[in-house]
Amino acid sequence: MTEHEHVVYILKCKDSSLYTGYTNDMEHRLKMHTEGKGAKYTRGRGPFQVVYIEKFPTKEKAMQKEYEIKQLTRKGKFQLIRDRLKEVMQFENTEEL
């Protein structure tokens, strides 16, 4: 990942809850969540699993997507995660050809 990329991500917490966030430094943000210094919501809910990442060219676009995701139901978020996984798998399969 390049420096100052705008990323929207979803974490699955140990209690199976989902947390959606924005960052421009994913590695640092995950470290903060793990150390309990990230979002208040994630404190005490680790370990985390990153289940969704989407990159954007601007902060505005990323923040817009974060808002859209936060409006989804839990079921809607899992559908988004499944759809992204299908995209990744299709891309991976075409790479091998």
PDB file as gemmi writes it, atoms N, CA and C in Angstrom:
CRYST1    1.000    1.000    1.000  90.00  90.00  90.00 P 1                      
ATOM      1  N   MET A   1       0.837  -1.190   0.000  1.00  0.00           N  
ATOM      2  CA  MET A   1       0.000   0.000   0.000  1.00  0.00           C  
ATOM      3  C   MET A   1       0.876   1.245   0.000  1.00  0.00           C  
ATOM      4  N   THR A   2       0.521   2.190  -0.819  1.00  0.00           N  
ATOM      5  CA  THR A   2       1.320   3.406  -0.855  1.00  0.00           C  
ATOM      6  C   THR A   2       0.911   4.334   0.279  1.00  0.00           C  
ATOM      7  N   GLU A   3       1.785   5.255   0.588  1.00  0.00           N  
ATOM      8  CA  GLU A   3       1.527   6.208   1.650  1.00  0.00           C  
ATOM      9  C   GLU A   3       0.371   7.116   1.252  1.00  0.00           C  
ATOM     10  N   HIS A   4      -0.460   7.449   2.180  1.00  0.00           N  
ATOM     11  CA  HIS A   4      -1.592   8.362   2.005  1.00  0.00           C  
ATOM     12  C   HIS A   4      -2.652   7.840   1.042  1.00  0.00           C  
ATOM     13  N   GLU A   5      -2.823   6.528   1.007  1.00  0.00           N  
ATOM     14  CA  GLU A   5      -3.947   5.955   0.275  1.00  0.00           C  
ATOM     15  C   GLU A   5      -5.175   6.122   1.145  1.00  0.00           C  
ATOM     16  N   HIS A   6      -6.291   6.334   0.525  1.00  0.00           N  
ATOM     17  CA  HIS A   6      -7.540   6.499   1.267  1.00  0.00           C  
ATOM     18  C   HIS A   6      -8.274   5.168   1.251  1.00  0.00           C  
ATOM     19  N   VAL A   7      -8.428   4.590   2.437  1.00  0.00           N  
ATOM     20  CA  VAL A   7      -8.946   3.237   2.565  1.00  0.00           C  
ATOM     21  C   VAL A   7     -10.145   3.196   3.506  1.00  0.00           C  
ATOM     22  N   VAL A   8     -11.174   2.459   3.062  1.00  0.00           N  
ATOM     23  CA  VAL A   8     -12.307   2.136   3.921  1.00  0.00           C  
ATOM     24  C   VAL A   8     -12.164   0.651   4.236  1.00  0.00           C  
ATOM     25  N   TYR A   9     -12.364   0.288   5.493  1.00  0.00           N  
ATOM     26  CA  TYR A   9     -12.162  -1.104   5.889  1.00  0.00           C  
ATOM     27  C   TYR A   9     -13.252  -1.540   6.851  1.00  0.00           C  
ATOM     28  N   ILE A  10     -13.447  -2.844   6.922  1.00  0.00           N  
ATOM     29  CA  ILE A  10     -14.357  -3.432   7.906  1.00  0.00           C  
ATOM     30  C   ILE A  10     -13.559  -4.457   8.699  1.00  0.00           C  
ATOM     31  N   LEU A  11     -13.648  -4.346  10.005  1.00  0.00           N  
ATOM     32  CA  LEU A  11     -13.021  -5.324  10.898  1.00  0.00           C  
ATOM     33  C   LEU A  11     -14.104  -6.214  11.495  1.00  0.00           C  
ATOM     34  N   LYS A  12     -13.797  -7.492  11.618  1.00  0.00           N  
ATOM     35  CA  LYS A  12     -14.663  -8.389  12.363  1.00  0.00           C  
ATOM     36  C   LYS A  12     -13.996  -8.564  13.715  1.00  0.00           C  
ATOM     37  N   CYS A  13     -14.706  -8.226  14.756  1.00  0.00           N  
ATOM     38  CA  CYS A  13     -14.161  -8.298  16.118  1.00  0.00           C  
ATOM     39  C   CYS A  13     -14.352  -9.708  16.678  1.00  0.00           C  
ATOM     40  N   LYS A  14     -13.692  -9.989  17.813  1.00  0.00           N  
ATOM     41  CA  LYS A  14     -13.768 -11.337  18.393  1.00  0.00           C  
ATOM     42  C   LYS A  14     -15.187 -11.699  18.822  1.00  0.00           C  
ATOM     43  N   ASP A  15     -16.026 -10.680  19.078  1.00  0.00           N  
ATOM     44  CA  ASP A  15     -17.423 -10.952  19.442  1.00  0.00           C  
ATOM     45  C   ASP A  15     -18.323 -11.035  18.209  1.00  0.00           C  
ATOM     46  N   SER A  16     -17.699 -11.107  17.020  1.00  0.00           N  
ATOM     47  CA  SER A  16     -18.371 -11.211  15.717  1.00  0.00           C  
ATOM     48  C   SER A  16     -19.071  -9.930  15.276  1.00  0.00           C  
ATOM     49  N   SER A  17     -18.890  -8.849  16.014  1.00  0.00           N  
ATOM     50  CA  SER A  17     -19.448  -7.574  15.565  1.00  0.00           C  
ATOM     51  C   SER A  17     -18.544  -7.008  14.477  1.00  0.00           C  
ATOM     52  N   LEU A  18     -19.088  -6.067  13.714  1.00  0.00           N  
ATOM     53  CA  LEU A  18     -18.342  -5.465  12.610  1.00  0.00           C  
ATOM     54  C   LEU A  18     -18.089  -3.998  12.898  1.00  0.00           C  
ATOM     55  N   TYR A  19     -16.895  -3.532  12.577  1.00  0.00           N  
ATOM     56  CA  TYR A  19     -16.542  -2.123  12.723  1.00  0.00           C  
ATOM     57  C   TYR A  19     -16.071  -1.609  11.364  1.00  0.00           C  
ATOM     58  N   THR A  20     -16.643  -0.505  10.927  1.00  0.00           N  
ATOM     59  CA  THR A  20     -16.259   0.117   9.659  1.00  0.00           C  
ATOM     60  C   THR A  20     -15.496   1.393   9.950  1.00  0.00           C  
ATOM     61  N   GLY A  21     -14.380   1.589   9.248  1.00  0.00           N  
ATOM     62  CA  GLY A  21     -13.579   2.785   9.474  1.00  0.00           C  
ATOM     63  C   GLY A  21     -12.891   3.271   8.216  1.00  0.00           C  
ATOM     64  N   TYR A  22     -12.276   4.439   8.347  1.00  0.00           N  
ATOM     65  CA  TYR A  22     -11.516   5.068   7.270  1.00  0.00           C  
ATOM     66  C   TYR A  22     -10.099   5.331   7.777  1.00  0.00           C  
ATOM     67  N   THR A  23      -9.122   5.222   6.900  1.00  0.00           N  
ATOM     68  CA  THR A  23      -7.750   5.586   7.253  1.00  0.00           C  
ATOM     69  C   THR A  23      -6.957   5.908   5.992  1.00  0.00           C  
ATOM     70  N   ASN A  24      -5.839   6.588   6.187  1.00  0.00           N  
ATOM     71  CA  ASN A  24      -4.905   6.759   5.069  1.00  0.00           C  
ATOM     72  C   ASN A  24      -3.586   6.049   5.393  1.00  0.00           C  
ATOM     73  N   ASP A  25      -3.608   5.249   6.480  1.00  0.00           N  
ATOM     74  CA  ASP A  25      -2.441   4.454   6.864  1.00  0.00           C  
ATOM     75  C   ASP A  25      -2.955   3.190   7.565  1.00  0.00           C  
ATOM     76  N   MET A  26      -3.254   2.184   6.770  1.00  0.00           N  
ATOM     77  CA  MET A  26      -3.900   0.979   7.287  1.00  0.00           C  
ATOM     78  C   MET A  26      -3.063   0.269   8.356  1.00  0.00           C  
ATOM     79  N   GLU A  27      -1.788   0.145   8.111  1.00  0.00           N  
ATOM     80  CA  GLU A  27      -0.907  -0.547   9.058  1.00  0.00           C  
ATOM     81  C   GLU A  27      -0.932   0.138  10.436  1.00  0.00           C  
ATOM     82  N   HIS A  28      -0.803   1.447  10.431  1.00  0.00           N  
ATOM     83  CA  HIS A  28      -0.810   2.213  11.678  1.00  0.00           C  
ATOM     84  C   HIS A  28      -2.180   2.112  12.365  1.00  0.00           C  
ATOM     85  N   ARG A  29      -3.240   2.185  11.576  1.00  0.00           N  
ATOM     86  CA  ARG A  29      -4.591   2.138  12.139  1.00  0.00           C  
ATOM     87  C   ARG A  29      -4.853   0.790  12.805  1.00  0.00           C  
ATOM     88  N   LEU A  30      -4.448  -0.293  12.156  1.00  0.00           N  
ATOM     89  CA  LEU A  30      -4.631  -1.616  12.756  1.00  0.00           C  
ATOM     90  C   LEU A  30      -3.844  -1.746  14.052  1.00  0.00           C  
ATOM     91  N   LYS A  31      -2.646  -1.190  14.057  1.00  0.00           N  
ATOM     92  CA  LYS A  31      -1.812  -1.204  15.263  1.00  0.00           C  
ATOM     93  C   LYS A  31      -2.538  -0.462  16.399  1.00  0.00           C  
ATOM     94  N   MET A  32      -3.128   0.668  16.068  1.00  0.00           N  
ATOM     95  CA  MET A  32      -3.856   1.451  17.078  1.00  0.00           C  
ATOM     96  C   MET A  32      -5.047   0.652  17.628  1.00  0.00           C  
ATOM     97  N   HIS A  33      -5.798   0.008  16.731  1.00  0.00           N  
ATOM     98  CA  HIS A  33      -6.933  -0.818  17.188  1.00  0.00           C  
ATOM     99  C   HIS A  33      -6.428  -1.928  18.107  1.00  0.00           C  
ATOM    100  N   THR A  34      -5.363  -2.599  17.706  1.00  0.00           N  
ATOM    101  CA  THR A  34      -4.816  -3.724  18.469  1.00  0.00           C  
ATOM    102  C   THR A  34      -4.339  -3.282  19.849  1.00  0.00           C  
ATOM    103  N   GLU A  35      -3.753  -2.083  19.918  1.00  0.00           N  
ATOM    104  CA  GLU A  35      -3.253  -1.563  21.201  1.00  0.00           C  
ATOM    105  C   GLU A  35      -4.354  -0.945  22.056  1.00  0.00           C  
ATOM    106  N   GLY A  36      -5.588  -0.944  21.559  1.00  0.00           N  
ATOM    107  CA  GLY A  36      -6.696  -0.362  22.311  1.00  0.00           C  
ATOM    108  C   GLY A  36      -6.736   1.156  22.247  1.00  0.00           C  
ATOM    109  N   LYS A  37      -6.009   1.744  21.284  1.00  0.00           N  
ATOM    110  CA  LYS A  37      -5.966   3.200  21.150  1.00  0.00           C  
ATOM    111  C   LYS A  37      -6.732   3.667  19.913  1.00  0.00           C  
ATOM    112  N   GLY A  38      -7.376   2.718  19.225  1.00  0.00           N  
ATOM    113  CA  GLY A  38      -8.156   3.062  18.026  1.00  0.00           C  
ATOM    114  C   GLY A  38      -9.512   3.594  18.438  1.00  0.00           C  
ATOM    115  N   ALA A  39     -10.506   3.266  17.677  1.00  0.00           N  
ATOM    116  CA  ALA A  39     -11.867   3.714  17.959  1.00  0.00           C  
ATOM    117  C   ALA A  39     -12.345   3.154  19.300  1.00  0.00           C  
ATOM    118  N   LYS A  40     -13.135   3.930  19.992  1.00  0.00           N  
ATOM    119  CA  LYS A  40     -13.669   3.521  21.283  1.00  0.00           C  
ATOM    120  C   LYS A  40     -14.421   2.183  21.160  1.00  0.00           C  
ATOM    121  N   TYR A  41     -15.146   2.027  20.058  1.00  0.00           N  
ATOM    122  CA  TYR A  41     -15.940   0.820  19.840  1.00  0.00           C  
ATOM    123  C   TYR A  41     -15.087  -0.448  19.859  1.00  0.00           C  
ATOM    124  N   THR A  42     -13.886  -0.372  19.301  1.00  0.00           N  
ATOM    125  CA  THR A  42     -13.069  -1.589  19.158  1.00  0.00           C  
ATOM    126  C   THR A  42     -12.275  -1.947  20.406  1.00  0.00           C  
ATOM    127  N   ARG A  43     -12.226  -1.069  21.380  1.00  0.00           N  
ATOM    128  CA  ARG A  43     -11.451  -1.354  22.595  1.00  0.00           C  
ATOM    129  C   ARG A  43     -11.998  -2.590  23.309  1.00  0.00           C  
ATOM    130  N   GLY A  44     -11.128  -3.543  23.556  1.00  0.00           N  
ATOM    131  CA  GLY A  44     -11.525  -4.762  24.254  1.00  0.00           C  
ATOM    132  C   GLY A  44     -12.228  -5.777  23.363  1.00  0.00           C  
ATOM    133  N   ARG A  45     -12.326  -5.485  22.063  1.00  0.00           N  
ATOM    134  CA  ARG A  45     -13.011  -6.409  21.158  1.00  0.00           C  
ATOM    135  C   ARG A  45     -12.041  -7.176  20.260  1.00  0.00           C  
ATOM    136  N   GLY A  46     -10.732  -6.996  20.467  1.00  0.00           N  
ATOM    137  CA  GLY A  46      -9.746  -7.700  19.651  1.00  0.00           C  
ATOM    138  C   GLY A  46      -9.629  -9.140  20.065  1.00  0.00           C  
ATOM    139  N   PRO A  47      -8.983  -9.980  19.320  1.00  0.00           N  
ATOM    140  CA  PRO A  47      -8.287  -9.686  18.065  1.00  0.00           C  
ATOM    141  C   PRO A  47      -9.266  -9.414  16.922  1.00  0.00           C  
ATOM    142  N   PHE A  48      -8.753  -8.773  15.902  1.00  0.00           N  
ATOM    143  CA  PHE A  48      -9.574  -8.366  14.770  1.00  0.00           C  
ATOM    144  C   PHE A  48      -9.175  -9.117  13.517  1.00  0.00           C  
ATOM    145  N   GLN A  49     -10.124  -9.213  12.628  1.00  0.00           N  
ATOM    146  CA  GLN A  49      -9.858  -9.797  11.315  1.00  0.00           C  
ATOM    147  C   GLN A  49     -10.316  -8.756  10.293  1.00  0.00           C  
ATOM    148  N   VAL A  50      -9.442  -8.366   9.384  1.00  0.00           N  
ATOM    149  CA  VAL A  50      -9.816  -7.429   8.334  1.00  0.00           C  
ATOM    150  C   VAL A  50     -10.600  -8.230   7.298  1.00  0.00           C  
ATOM    151  N   VAL A  51     -11.868  -7.885   7.097  1.00  0.00           N  
ATOM    152  CA  VAL A  51     -12.707  -8.657   6.182  1.00  0.00           C  
ATOM    153  C   VAL A  51     -13.065  -7.880   4.913  1.00  0.00           C  
ATOM    154  N   TYR A  52     -12.710  -6.602   4.873  1.00  0.00           N  
ATOM    155  CA  TYR A  52     -13.035  -5.784   3.706  1.00  0.00           C  
ATOM    156  C   TYR A  52     -12.086  -4.593   3.631  1.00  0.00           C  
ATOM    157  N   ILE A  53     -11.570  -4.348   2.434  1.00  0.00           N  
ATOM    158  CA  ILE A  53     -10.748  -3.162   2.190  1.00  0.00           C  
ATOM    159  C   ILE A  53     -11.112  -2.635   0.811  1.00  0.00           C  
ATOM    160  N   GLU A  54     -11.312  -1.330   0.728  1.00  0.00           N  
ATOM    161  CA  GLU A  54     -11.539  -0.691  -0.566  1.00  0.00           C  
ATOM    162  C   GLU A  54     -10.742   0.604  -0.588  1.00  0.00           C  
ATOM    163  N   LYS A  55      -9.997   0.807  -1.671  1.00  0.00           N  
ATOM    164  CA  LYS A  55      -9.140   1.996  -1.803  1.00  0.00           C  
ATOM    165  C   LYS A  55      -9.811   3.040  -2.681  1.00  0.00           C  
ATOM    166  N   PHE A  56      -9.545   4.301  -2.374  1.00  0.00           N  
ATOM    167  CA  PHE A  56     -10.136   5.420  -3.100  1.00  0.00           C  
ATOM    168  C   PHE A  56      -9.089   6.466  -3.448  1.00  0.00           C  
ATOM    169  N   PRO A  57      -9.327   7.212  -4.542  1.00  0.00           N  
ATOM    170  CA  PRO A  57      -8.364   8.235  -4.960  1.00  0.00           C  
ATOM    171  C   PRO A  57      -8.393   9.492  -4.077  1.00  0.00           C  
ATOM    172  N   THR A  58      -9.537   9.739  -3.418  1.00  0.00           N  
ATOM    173  CA  THR A  58      -9.638  10.939  -2.575  1.00  0.00           C  
ATOM    174  C   THR A  58     -10.257  10.596  -1.222  1.00  0.00           C  
ATOM    175  N   LYS A  59      -9.972  11.442  -0.249  1.00  0.00           N  
ATOM    176  CA  LYS A  59     -10.547  11.268   1.079  1.00  0.00           C  
ATOM    177  C   LYS A  59     -12.066  11.394   1.017  1.00  0.00           C  
ATOM    178  N   GLU A  60     -12.553  12.331   0.203  1.00  0.00           N  
ATOM    179  CA  GLU A  60     -13.984  12.571   0.092  1.00  0.00           C  
ATOM    180  C   GLU A  60     -14.728  11.324  -0.370  1.00  0.00           C  
ATOM    181  N   LYS A  61     -14.178  10.662  -1.406  1.00  0.00           N  
ATOM    182  CA  LYS A  61     -14.817   9.440  -1.932  1.00  0.00           C  
ATOM    183  C   LYS A  61     -14.808   8.333  -0.872  1.00  0.00           C  
ATOM    184  N   ALA A  62     -13.707   8.219  -0.155  1.00  0.00           N  
ATOM    185  CA  ALA A  62     -13.592   7.198   0.883  1.00  0.00           C  
ATOM    186  C   ALA A  62     -14.584   7.457   2.015  1.00  0.00           C  
ATOM    187  N   MET A  63     -14.692   8.704   2.437  1.00  0.00           N  
ATOM    188  CA  MET A  63     -15.603   9.047   3.530  1.00  0.00           C  
ATOM    189  C   MET A  63     -17.057   8.801   3.110  1.00  0.00           C  
ATOM    190  N   GLN A  64     -17.342   9.051   1.850  1.00  0.00           N  
ATOM    191  CA  GLN A  64     -18.680   8.819   1.309  1.00  0.00           C  
ATOM    192  C   GLN A  64     -19.014   7.322   1.373  1.00  0.00           C  
ATOM    193  N   LYS A  65     -18.056   6.484   0.990  1.00  0.00           N  
ATOM    194  CA  LYS A  65     -18.256   5.031   1.026  1.00  0.00           C  
ATOM    195  C   LYS A  65     -18.385   4.539   2.462  1.00  0.00           C  
ATOM    196  N   GLU A  66     -17.588   5.086   3.357  1.00  0.00           N  
ATOM    197  CA  GLU A  66     -17.676   4.698   4.774  1.00  0.00           C  
ATOM    198  C   GLU A  66     -19.081   4.987   5.291  1.00  0.00           C  
ATOM    199  N   TYR A  67     -19.611   6.156   4.952  1.00  0.00           N  
ATOM    200  CA  TYR A  67     -20.959   6.527   5.386  1.00  0.00           C  
ATOM    201  C   TYR A  67     -21.990   5.547   4.814  1.00  0.00           C  
ATOM    202  N   GLU A  68     -21.851   5.216   3.526  1.00  0.00           N  
ATOM    203  CA  GLU A  68     -22.789   4.281   2.885  1.00  0.00           C  
ATOM    204  C   GLU A  68     -22.764   2.928   3.590  1.00  0.00           C  
ATOM    205  N   ILE A  69     -21.565   2.445   3.889  1.00  0.00           N  
ATOM    206  CA  ILE A  69     -21.442   1.145   4.560  1.00  0.00           C  
ATOM    207  C   ILE A  69     -22.071   1.195   5.944  1.00  0.00           C  
ATOM    208  N   LYS A  70     -21.846   2.293   6.663  1.00  0.00           N  
ATOM    209  CA  LYS A  70     -22.395   2.404   8.019  1.00  0.00           C  
ATOM    210  C   LYS A  70     -23.918   2.459   8.027  1.00  0.00           C  
ATOM    211  N   GLN A  71     -24.522   2.793   6.888  1.00  0.00           N  
ATOM    212  CA  GLN A  71     -25.984   2.814   6.793  1.00  0.00           C  
ATOM    213  C   GLN A  71     -26.560   1.416   6.537  1.00  0.00           C  
ATOM    214  N   LEU A  72     -25.700   0.485   6.122  1.00  0.00           N  
ATOM    215  CA  LEU A  72     -26.160  -0.875   5.832  1.00  0.00           C  
ATOM    216  C   LEU A  72     -26.479  -1.641   7.115  1.00  0.00           C  
ATOM    217  N   THR A  73     -27.362  -2.614   6.967  1.00  0.00           N  
ATOM    218  CA  THR A  73     -27.620  -3.531   8.077  1.00  0.00           C  
ATOM    219  C   THR A  73     -26.440  -4.496   8.177  1.00  0.00           C  
ATOM    220  N   ARG A  74     -26.397  -5.272   9.228  1.00  0.00           N  
ATOM    221  CA  ARG A  74     -25.355  -6.284   9.384  1.00  0.00           C  
ATOM    222  C   ARG A  74     -25.379  -7.235   8.188  1.00  0.00           C  
ATOM    223  N   LYS A  75     -26.573  -7.645   7.801  1.00  0.00           N  
ATOM    224  CA  LYS A  75     -26.746  -8.541   6.660  1.00  0.00           C  
ATOM    225  C   LYS A  75     -26.206  -7.885   5.380  1.00  0.00           C  
ATOM    226  N   GLY A  76     -26.491  -6.606   5.205  1.00  0.00           N  
ATOM    227  CA  GLY A  76     -26.011  -5.860   4.044  1.00  0.00           C  
ATOM    228  C   GLY A  76     -24.492  -5.771   4.007  1.00  0.00           C  
ATOM    229  N   LYS A  77     -23.883  -5.605   5.183  1.00  0.00           N  
ATOM    230  CA  LYS A  77     -22.408  -5.539   5.257  1.00  0.00           C  
ATOM    231  C   LYS A  77     -21.795  -6.880   4.873  1.00  0.00           C  
ATOM    232  N   PHE A  78     -22.400  -7.987   5.347  1.00  0.00           N  
ATOM    233  CA  PHE A  78     -21.870  -9.296   4.984  1.00  0.00           C  
ATOM    234  C   PHE A  78     -22.037  -9.562   3.493  1.00  0.00           C  
ATOM    235  N   GLN A  79     -23.125  -9.047   2.899  1.00  0.00           N  
ATOM    236  CA  GLN A  79     -23.313  -9.200   1.449  1.00  0.00           C  
ATOM    237  C   GLN A  79     -22.222  -8.431   0.697  1.00  0.00           C  
ATOM    238  N   LEU A  80     -21.913  -7.225   1.169  1.00  0.00           N  
ATOM    239  CA  LEU A  80     -20.850  -6.411   0.570  1.00  0.00           C  
ATOM    240  C   LEU A  80     -19.509  -7.152   0.633  1.00  0.00           C  
ATOM    241  N   ILE A  81     -19.226  -7.762   1.780  1.00  0.00           N  
ATOM    242  CA  ILE A  81     -17.988  -8.521   1.975  1.00  0.00           C  
ATOM    243  C   ILE A  81     -17.946  -9.713   1.021  1.00  0.00           C  
ATOM    244  N   ARG A  82     -19.069 -10.439   0.903  1.00  0.00           N  
ATOM    245  CA  ARG A  82     -19.134 -11.589  -0.017  1.00  0.00           C  
ATOM    246  C   ARG A  82     -18.928 -11.150  -1.464  1.00  0.00           C  
ATOM    247  N   ASP A  83     -19.567 -10.046  -1.848  1.00  0.00           N  
ATOM    248  CA  ASP A  83     -19.425  -9.541  -3.218  1.00  0.00           C  
ATOM    249  C   ASP A  83     -17.972  -9.176  -3.521  1.00  0.00           C  
ATOM    250  N   ARG A  84     -17.297  -8.532  -2.569  1.00  0.00           N  
ATOM    251  CA  ARG A  84     -15.892  -8.156  -2.757  1.00  0.00           C  
ATOM    252  C   ARG A  84     -15.024  -9.413  -2.876  1.00  0.00           C  
ATOM    253  N   LEU A  85     -15.315 -10.412  -2.076  1.00  0.00           N  
ATOM    254  CA  LEU A  85     -14.555 -11.664  -2.122  1.00  0.00           C  
ATOM    255  C   LEU A  85     -14.714 -12.328  -3.487  1.00  0.00           C  
ATOM    256  N   LYS A  86     -15.925 -12.315  -4.036  1.00  0.00           N  
ATOM    257  CA  LYS A  86     -16.154 -12.883  -5.370  1.00  0.00           C  
ATOM    258  C   LYS A  86     -15.323 -12.140  -6.415  1.00  0.00           C  
ATOM    259  N   GLU A  87     -15.274 -10.808  -6.315  1.00  0.00           N  
ATOM    260  CA  GLU A  87     -14.474  -9.993  -7.239  1.00  0.00           C  
ATOM    261  C   GLU A  87     -13.005 -10.407  -7.168  1.00  0.00           C  
ATOM    262  N   VAL A  88     -12.504 -10.539  -5.964  1.00  0.00           N  
ATOM    263  CA  VAL A  88     -11.100 -10.900  -5.754  1.00  0.00           C  
ATOM    264  C   VAL A  88     -10.825 -12.282  -6.332  1.00  0.00           C  
ATOM    265  N   MET A  89     -11.722 -13.232  -6.089  1.00  0.00           N  
ATOM    266  CA  MET A  89     -11.532 -14.591  -6.583  1.00  0.00           C  
ATOM    267  C   MET A  89     -11.560 -14.624  -8.111  1.00  0.00           C  
ATOM    268  N   GLN A  90     -12.450 -13.864  -8.724  1.00  0.00           N  
ATOM    269  CA  GLN A  90     -12.512 -13.809 -10.190  1.00  0.00           C  
ATOM    270  C   GLN A  90     -11.218 -13.229 -10.744  1.00  0.00           C  
ATOM    271  N   PHE A  91     -10.737 -12.166 -10.123  1.00  0.00           N  
ATOM    272  CA  PHE A  91      -9.490 -11.531 -10.553  1.00  0.00           C  
ATOM    273  C   PHE A  91      -8.331 -12.509 -10.421  1.00  0.00           C  
ATOM    274  N   GLU A  92      -8.311 -13.207  -9.305  1.00  0.00           N  
ATOM    275  CA  GLU A  92      -7.238 -14.171  -9.046  1.00  0.00           C  
ATOM    276  C   GLU A  92      -7.262 -15.284 -10.088  1.00  0.00           C  
ATOM    277  N   ASN A  93      -8.434 -15.761 -10.458  1.00  0.00           N  
ATOM    278  CA  ASN A  93      -8.558 -16.828 -11.438  1.00  0.00           C  
ATOM    279  C   ASN A  93      -8.129 -16.388 -12.830  1.00  0.00           C  
ATOM    280  N   THR A  94      -8.395 -15.156 -13.197  1.00  0.00           N  
ATOM    281  CA  THR A  94      -7.998 -14.672 -14.516  1.00  0.00           C  
ATOM    282  C   THR A  94      -6.496 -14.411 -14.576  1.00  0.00           C  
ATOM    283  N   GLU A  95      -5.881 -14.131 -13.451  1.00  0.00           N  
ATOM    284  CA  GLU A  95      -4.429 -13.903 -13.377  1.00  0.00           C  
ATOM    285  C   GLU A  95      -3.655 -15.163 -13.749  1.00  0.00           C  
ATOM    286  N   GLU A  96      -4.211 -16.324 -13.405  1.00  0.00           N  
ATOM    287  CA  GLU A  96      -3.518 -17.590 -13.605  1.00  0.00           C  
ATOM    288  C   GLU A  96      -3.563 -18.041 -15.063  1.00  0.00           C  
ATOM    289  N   LEU A  97      -4.482 -17.516 -15.841  1.00  0.00           N  
ATOM    290  CA  LEU A  97      -4.647 -17.960 -17.237  1.00  0.00           C  
ATOM    291  C   LEU A  97      -3.546 -17.503 -18.145  1.00  0.00           C  
TER     292      LEU A  97                                                      
END                                                                             
